[in-house]
């Protein structure tokens, strides 16, 4: 099975069943026996069409007067248009002809091949005259179509940050993020690890933002890093800054209330020089093995895992010096890495702040006087970020914002990282101090 056929089947599955793109990607590559250039083409097509779906559908609407287009035909049209618009190294004739072949193989309904051929060739004839929605008349729709992000998200960001910053965020959502690693300081230093990577032919550089992060140049497959297993784990710089904001020290008793997949637990244990204790809890028992396996590879011994619903009070919990509440969120800060997230419904996200507030309220009760708590998300939504913290502080006078320095970033206690500022995920960090009251 070639790359285009695999991409069609994966997009069909993603569209019909909502399959997670990263899981489907791995499965399809194995299923189709894709390697080298075919694997790269499949990956580009699969992720690219998901990312640009709204833009592609807009062009389809301009090129066809059909009010209803069969779902499978639409997927093939998206694949063809994606190649014509965004993959300039693919010959136009190949993009059109291979799309027609897809229809012939997977969709034999009468006239489907001629319709697909007509729409794609119409694009080639008219592309110079095709226009995005008018920026003055429909400013939100224009941004939605241009960046392939639903209008409700565009509107949310404009209202929260102003149009200029909203556009800055939107300009990052279809980027291809490079791989970022956190160095295992129990075994090596960032400088030594970076030098070892470069000597092995893997271009790497130290992060200017996070002191324990290393940035890889280009699309480096994880398999190329196997000789260095145990010396690193994959983690965005923004998440590493969250760990730095915690400021965990050797001997601390630390709680990671929503711990899976474990990166922040690992980072805190390293900050503690593997001395003290980190209790890593999560609602999903089946995910805890990720933390246990990861800790073993990294040589971390102080992490203890367990199952717990972070929103439900547990009277048997001990008191902790430091607590991390990295709560479930809408993920609007990681659209570049997880393109599926942009198609969540607004209704799904509206329900999250209630859960997030419960988690913060519940786990704050386990913090000792004189201790610190970090509340964090990987989203860009004031309702899940600043408003949660402000509401908590208003009803808990014993807590106050705690200024912190994390890598190259200095904060008065609440920090929202926009992805274009440092080239990281979008992220929110608030650090709170519990005093005698």
CORLIN-V808572 format. One record per residue. RES is the residue in one letter. PHI is phi in whole degrees, -180 to 180 (NA if undefined). BURIAL is + if it has 9 or more other ideal C-beta (glycine too) atoms within 8 Angstrom, else -. D_CENTER is the distance of its C-alpha to the mean C-alpha in Angstrom with 2 decimals. Layout:
# CORLIN-V808572
RES/PHI/BURIAL/D_CENTER, RES/PHI/BURIAL/D_CENTER
This chain:
# CORLIN-V808572
X/NA/-/29.39, X/-87/-/28.10, X/-62/+/24.67, X/-68/+/25.32, X/-64/+/26.72, X/-64/+/23.81, X/-64/+/21.37, X/-60/+/23.61, X/-63/+/23.73, X/-67/+/19.99, X/-68/+/19.47, X/-62/+/22.42, X/-65/+/21.00, X/-63/+/17.60, X/-70/-/19.66, X/-85/-/22.22, X/-117/-/20.56, X/69/-/16.91, X/-58/+/16.10, X/-63/-/12.53, X/-63/+/11.91, X/-67/-/11.10, X/-71/-/14.21, X/-64/+/16.27, X/-58/+/15.60, X/-62/-/17.05, X/-65/-/19.80, X/-67/+/20.85, X/-62/+/21.19, X/-71/-/23.44, X/-60/-/25.23, X/-89/+/26.11, X/60/-/26.91, X/-81/+/24.89, X/-140/-/25.28, X/54/-/25.32, X/-64/-/25.37, X/-66/+/25.03, X/-63/+/21.84, X/-64/-/20.41, X/-66/+/21.72, X/-57/+/20.40, X/-60/+/16.80, X/-63/+/17.17, X/-69/+/18.82, X/-63/+/16.63, X/-68/+/13.25, X/-63/+/15.30, X/-67/+/17.15, X/-62/+/14.25, X/-61/+/12.76, X/-102/+/16.34, X/-56/+/17.88, X/-65/+/19.14, X/-66/+/20.67, X/-63/+/22.26, X/-66/+/23.70, X/-62/+/25.13, X/-66/+/27.00, X/-60/+/28.18, X/-65/-/29.66, X/-77/-/31.53, X/-96/+/32.85, X/-135/-/34.06, X/-96/-/36.20, X/-70/-/35.43, X/-78/-/34.32, X/-130/-/32.88, X/-123/+/31.30, X/-53/+/30.81, X/-58/+/27.19, X/-70/+/27.74, X/-64/+/29.46, X/-62/+/26.65, X/-61/+/24.14, X/-65/+/26.65, X/-63/+/27.09, X/-61/+/23.39, X/-61/+/23.44, X/-63/+/26.61, X/-66/+/25.59, X/-59/+/22.28, X/-65/+/24.47, X/-70/+/27.03, X/-91/+/24.79, X/-111/-/22.00, X/-120/+/23.54, X/-69/-/26.69, X/-82/-/27.88, X/-87/-/28.48, X/-58/-/32.01, X/-59/-/32.29, X/-62/-/34.85, X/-67/+/32.61, X/-60/+/29.76, X/-72/+/32.39, X/-64/-/34.47, X/-68/+/31.70, X/-68/+/30.36, X/-63/+/33.92, X/-63/+/34.12, X/-61/+/31.07, X/-62/+/32.92, X/-64/-/36.05, X/-81/-/34.48, X/-106/+/32.22, X/-147/+/33.72, X/-91/-/37.50, X/-61/-/38.26, X/-55/-/40.94, X/76/-/40.04, X/-64/+/36.28, X/-65/+/36.72, X/-67/-/38.82, X/-65/+/36.49, X/-62/+/33.44, X/-60/+/35.65, X/-67/-/36.99, X/-66/+/33.68, X/-68/+/32.22, X/-73/+/35.54, X/-65/+/35.75, X/-61/+/32.49, X/-62/+/34.04, X/-74/-/37.15, X/-104/+/35.60, X/-54/-/32.39, X/-67/-/34.04, X/-96/-/35.11, X/-72/-/31.91, X/-127/-/30.43, X/-74/-/27.32, X/-55/+/28.17, X/-65/-/30.36, X/-65/-/28.53, X/-80/-/31.43, X/-80/-/32.09, X/-135/-/28.59, X/-62/+/26.23, X/-71/+/23.30, X/-63/+/23.78, X/-59/+/24.02, X/-65/+/20.60, X/-60/+/19.16, X/-72/+/20.90, X/-63/+/20.41, X/-106/+/16.61, X/58/+/16.21, X/-128/+/14.63, X/-53/+/16.69, X/-58/-/19.46, X/-66/-/18.71, X/-72/+/15.42, X/-57/+/17.43, X/-64/+/20.21, X/-58/+/18.24, X/-71/+/17.04, X/-64/+/20.55, X/-66/-/22.17, X/-80/+/20.06, X/-122/+/20.04, X/88/-/22.65, X/-65/-/22.50, X/-61/-/22.33, X/-70/+/19.20, X/-60/+/17.63, X/-64/+/18.46, X/-59/+/17.07, X/-66/+/13.58, X/-60/+/14.09, X/-67/-/15.26, X/-100/+/11.94, X/-73/+/9.84, X/-110/-/11.60, X/-73/-/11.76, X/-102/-/11.41, X/-65/-/9.80, X/-80/+/12.30, X/-78/+/12.14, X/-120/+/12.60, X/-118/+/14.85, X/-100/+/16.46, X/-81/+/20.16, X/-80/+/22.21, X/-74/+/24.89, X/-73/+/27.06, X/-119/-/27.86, X/-157/+/27.48, X/-105/-/26.73, X/-56/+/23.94, X/-65/-/26.73, X/-67/-/28.30, X/-65/+/25.12, X/-61/+/24.27, X/-64/-/27.90, X/-63/+/27.86, X/-63/+/24.90, X/-65/+/26.74, X/-66/-/29.95, X/-86/-/28.32, X/86/-/27.41, X/-105/+/23.68, X/-67/+/23.12, X/-145/+/21.46, X/-146/-/21.83, X/-70/+/21.50, X/-70/+/18.88, X/-80/-/20.70, X/-107/+/18.44, X/-115/+/18.04, X/-70/-/21.28, X/-109/+/20.06, X/-105/+/17.29, X/-126/+/18.09, X/-103/+/16.57, X/-98/+/17.38, X/-90/-/18.84, X/88/-/17.85, X/-86/-/16.41, X/-92/+/17.78, X/-69/-/17.82, X/-56/-/17.33, X/-59/-/20.94, X/-69/-/22.23, X/-96/+/21.22, X/-56/-/23.22, X/-62/-/26.22, X/-106/+/24.26, X/-55/-/23.03, X/95/+/23.35, X/-99/+/23.04, X/-161/+/19.27, X/-145/+/15.97, X/-76/+/12.50, X/-163/+/10.75, X/-68/+/9.25, X/-59/+/12.24, X/-63/+/11.19, X/-66/+/11.07, X/-65/+/14.29, X/-66/+/15.75, X/-62/+/15.31, X/-62/+/17.35, X/-63/+/19.80, X/-63/+/20.31, X/-59/+/21.38, X/65/+/24.20, X/-64/+/25.08, X/-123/-/28.43, X/-52/-/30.54, X/92/-/32.26, X/-67/+/29.86, X/-104/+/29.17, X/-121/+/25.45, X/-115/+/23.59, X/-108/+/19.89, X/-75/+/19.96, X/-131/+/16.65, X/-84/+/16.24, X/-66/+/14.45, X/-86/-/13.22, X/114/+/15.28, X/-57/+/13.91, X/-74/+/15.20, X/-62/+/18.38, X/-61/+/18.96, X/-62/+/18.61, X/-67/+/21.00, X/-62/+/23.41, X/-68/+/23.61, X/-59/+/24.30, X/-89/+/27.04, X/56/-/28.46, X/59/+/28.20, X/-127/-/30.86, X/116/+/30.73, X/-152/-/28.51, X/-124/+/24.91, X/-95/+/24.73, X/-105/+/21.35, X/-113/+/21.39, X/-156/+/19.31, X/-70/-/20.30, X/-102/-/19.66, X/-60/-/22.33, X/-67/-/21.14, X/-91/+/17.98, X/-65/+/20.14, X/-62/-/21.32, X/-61/+/18.02, X/-70/+/18.96, X/-64/+/22.59, X/-65/-/22.22, X/-63/+/19.91, X/-63/+/22.38, X/-64/-/25.26, X/-63/-/24.00, X/-83/+/23.41, X/78/+/26.81, X/-96/+/25.76, X/-114/-/28.42, X/-97/+/27.88, X/-88/+/24.97, X/-118/-/26.26, X/-96/+/24.10, X/-170/-/25.03, X/-93/-/24.27, X/-161/+/24.23, X/-81/-/23.16, X/-64/+/21.96, X/-93/-/23.35, X/-111/-/26.82, X/-59/-/29.25, X/-120/-/30.65, X/-67/-/34.12, X/-92/-/34.22, X/-72/-/31.40, X/-77/-/32.66, X/-96/-/32.13, X/-117/+/29.43, X/-76/-/29.49, X/-142/+/25.80, X/-134/+/23.15, X/-112/+/19.37, X/-113/+/17.93, X/-92/+/14.14, X/-81/+/14.28, X/-57/-/12.57, X/-147/+/11.09, X/-74/+/10.09, X/71/+/6.42, X/-70/+/7.73, X/-90/+/6.55, X/-123/+/3.03, X/-61/+/5.36, X/-67/+/6.26, X/-94/-/4.23, X/-130/+/4.61, X/-61/+/7.85, X/-62/+/9.52, X/-59/+/8.18, X/-64/+/10.39, X/-98/-/13.33, X/-63/-/13.42, X/-83/-/16.80, X/-62/-/17.67, X/-63/-/19.92, X/-61/+/17.31, X/-78/+/15.65, X/-59/-/19.14, X/-79/-/19.90, X/-66/+/17.22, X/-56/+/19.08, X/-63/-/22.06, X/-65/+/20.28, X/-62/+/18.57, X/-64/+/22.04, X/-65/+/23.65, X/-64/+/21.48, X/-63/+/22.24, X/-59/+/25.88, X/-65/+/26.34, X/-80/+/25.01, X/-62/+/26.68, X/-68/-/29.92, X/-93/+/29.43, X/-91/+/29.37, X/-74/-/32.64, X/-65/-/34.45, X/92/-/33.53, X/-91/+/30.08, X/-127/+/26.67, X/-130/+/23.57, X/-112/+/20.03, X/-107/+/17.98, X/-145/+/14.28, X/-145/+/11.13, X/-109/+/7.63, X/-125/+/9.08, X/-121/+/11.69, X/-158/+/14.54, X/-53/-/17.83, X/-65/-/18.82, X/-97/+/16.19, X/-115/+/16.66, X/-58/+/19.98, X/-68/+/22.02, X/-63/+/21.26, X/-68/+/22.45, X/-62/-/25.36, X/-64/+/26.49, X/-65/+/26.50, X/-63/+/28.45, X/-64/-/30.91, X/-105/-/31.95, X/-135/-/31.84, X/-65/-/34.11, X/-75/-/34.01, X/-107/+/30.46, X/-145/-/29.72, X/-66/+/27.00, X/-119/+/27.06, X/-58/+/26.55, X/-151/+/24.58, X/-119/-/23.90, X/-132/+/20.78, X/58/+/21.08, X/-88/-/21.90, X/-110/+/20.95, X/-118/-/23.64, X/-136/+/23.22, X/-82/-/25.79, X/133/+/23.76, X/-127/+/20.99, X/-133/+/18.34, X/-112/+/15.73, X/-100/+/13.81, X/-87/+/13.23, X/-60/+/11.09, X/-79/-/14.35, X/-70/-/16.34, X/-126/+/15.39, X/74/-/12.93, X/-110/+/10.16, X/-63/+/6.99, X/-74/+/8.68, X/-154/+/10.21, X/-131/+/13.47, X/-134/+/16.09, X/-129/+/19.58, X/-112/+/22.27, X/-120/+/25.34, X/-114/+/28.76, X/-104/+/31.23, X/-114/+/34.81, X/-64/-/38.23, X/-145/-/39.13
